[in-house]
């Protein structure tokens, strides 16, 4: 089944813009990043500057205010060139920010949904060196400051300055 009947001219222009971005910024470095198991700091920053990290987030909260179809088109176009970039946008949006936007109180949204110049609240944190691959399990310990306490990432200490948090930003510069 094709989504073509539901695409407006605006959707098609947006899809083409994301495609051009992916071809110019992601495709040239995707293989090297995969071969060296390197996190794509520069291209994630570029995606934020392009406005791809806050697509369905309302404008009043610092996002792009775009519809769900636009968000899906962006993830699809990114995935055509590199799945890790697509899942970075998807995880940032659906795992980190959307639950706060959808279910959070006004105070929580104001505190945790960032303007473009601040880190995102719920970005995925890559594991530190010398740990098993993949996201760490979330564990609950006896409580902060007590022996055996573990942060939400499963690490022995909180990791509030993880590499992903440093790049998880919205951008208001592009519609």
C-alpha positions, 0 to 999 in steps of 0.5 A: 500500500502506498502513502502517495495519496496522503502526501501533500505538496508540502510533504513532498517538498519536505521529503525531498529536503530530508533526502537531499540532507541525507545524501549530502551529510549522512550517506558519505560517512555512514559506512565509515561510522559503522566500520569504526563503531563511531557515534555520529556526533557531527551528523546528529548535530547537523540533524538538530540544526536541520530541525529533524529532532523536534518534528512533531513537537509543538512550536510553543514547546520549541519543536517544529509543529509538523504532523506525524506523516512528516515525522515518518517521512523523515525517519524513512528517508534517513533510514534509506541511507543509515538506520542508526541516524533514523533510530536516533531521530526516532528514539529522541522523539518517541522515547525521550520527548513525546511522552513528556509532551503527551503525558507530562504536566505543564510544569514538566513540559516547561522543565524537560522539553528543551528549547533549541539551545539546551540538551534533550531530557530523554536521549538514549545514553550509549554505554561506557567503554568496556560494557556490553553492547546495546542500551543498558537495562534500567535498574532500580537500586536502593536509592541515591547515595546508598551502597549499590545505587545505580542510575537509570542507565544501569551504570553505577553513577548517574550519567547526565552528560552522556554524548547523546544528551550533548547533541539531542536538541530541537531547532527552530531554524527550519519549518 
